[in-house]
Amino acid sequence: MKGFKLVLAVLAFLLAGGAVQADPMFFLVSEHTMASDIGKYSEPIGRTSTFSTDDDQAVSWVLVWRDLEVHNVEWRWYYPEGRVYSRSFGVIPPVDGPAGLWAAPLWSSLKIKGNDPARMPGMWKVDIIVDYKKVLTEYFTIDGSLDCH
């Protein structure tokens, strides 16, 4: 009976969100990828880390675990030589109770074709920052020699 009570106590703790609170030094990213587009259900389409100067965009996509707090997200896109090219922002909403969706897909895109990135092939990167702390860096290539697809 003691074991059953312990299991119930742990389950109550988990359902209350205590086990999924974002620690200031850690943020749980479930999945991440670079892709060429986002689908109808917020899924990444065309997962790749190599883009052509003729591609419309490069997309940084993440799936994060939500907790009971709102979290601010920033994407910092960097030129190949290291300067910041652009920034975009988003919000991770809090989970809405035990029956709510515990994962949230988020993304930002870098426009390539007809923009500065098409004129600057090379190794780019994007930092994903949650609540002012970097949680992930994705590296990707914009390759000027792939224009034929």
N, C-alpha and C positions, 0 to 999 in steps of 0.2 A: 504494500500500500504506500510505503514511503517513496518508492521509486515512481509510482504513478503520480503522486503529488509533485515530485520534482519535475517530471516530464510536463505536467500541466503548468507549473510555474515558468519553465523555460519557454513553452509555447506561448504563454501570455506575454512574456517579455518580447519574443520575436514579433508577435502580432501588434504589439504596441509600438513597434518601430525602433526599439532600443538597440537592437543588434545591427540596424542598418543606418544609424546616424553617421553622417560624414565626419570623420575625424579631421581636424584642421591640417594634418600632415598626410592624409590619405584620402583619395576619392576613387570609388570603385567604377572603373570602366569595364563593361562586360565585353564589348567588341568594338573594334575600330578598323577603318579601311579608307583608302583613297578610291574614288570611283569617278566615272564619267557623268553619272546622272543619279537622280533619286526617283524611285518608282511611286506608284499610286498609293502604296501602303507604307511610305517612308523608308523603304528598303534601298540599299545601294545597288545600282545597276552598273555593270561594266567595271568590276573591281580591277584596278591596275595601279601601278606606281610610275608608269611611263605615259606621257601625253605628247601629242603632236602640236606644233604651232598652229595647226588647222583645226584642232579640237575646240569646241565651244567653251568648255570649262573643265576645271579640276575640282572635285568635291571632297571635302574632308568630312567623314561621317563617323559618328560615335553612338554607341548604345550604352547608356549609363543607368545605374541603379538609383532610383529615387529614394529619398528619405522624407522626413516630416518637415524639412526646411526648403525654402526657395534658394537656389544657387545661381549666381551670375556666371556666364560663360563668355570667354573671349577667344577668338581665333586671331592669331598674328601670322600673316603671310609674309615670308622673307624672300627677297631677291637672292640670286645665287651668290652674290658677294657679301650677303649678310645684313643689308639694311632692311628695315621694315617697309614692305610694299603697301599693305593695307591691313585693316582690322575690321572685324565684324563682331557682333554681340548677340547673345541669346540668354534665355532663362530656362533653368530646369525647374519645373513646378513641383510642389510637394506631392507626395502620394496622398490620395484621397481615401484614407481608411484601409483596413485589412483587405477589402475586396477590390481595391483600386489597382491600376496598372503600376507595377513596381519598376518597370523599365521605361526609359524615355529615349527615343532616337532624336539626335540633333545633328545638324550639318551646316556647313558654310561652303560657299563656292568661290573660286577664283576664275574670273572670266579670262579666257586666253585669246581666242581668235579675234583679231581686230583691236587688241589692247596691248599694253606694254609687255605683258608676259610672252606674247608671240614674237616679240623682237628681242627677247632675252632668254634664249635657250640655255639650259644647264640644270644643275641640281638645286631645286627649290626646297623650302621646308615650311611647315605650318606648326606653330605651337598652339596647343589647346590649354587654356588657363581657366581654372574653376576657382571662384572666390579668391582671385589674385594670386593663385599658386599654380605653377605649370604642372599639369598632370600627364601630358603626352606630347611628343614631337613626331610628326610624320614627315618623311623625306620622299620627294618625288622628282621625276625628271621631265622637263619639257624639251623635247628633242626636235630640232629643226629638220633633221634628215628623214622624219617619218611623215612628211606632208602628203604622201601619195595615198593615204587611206581615207 
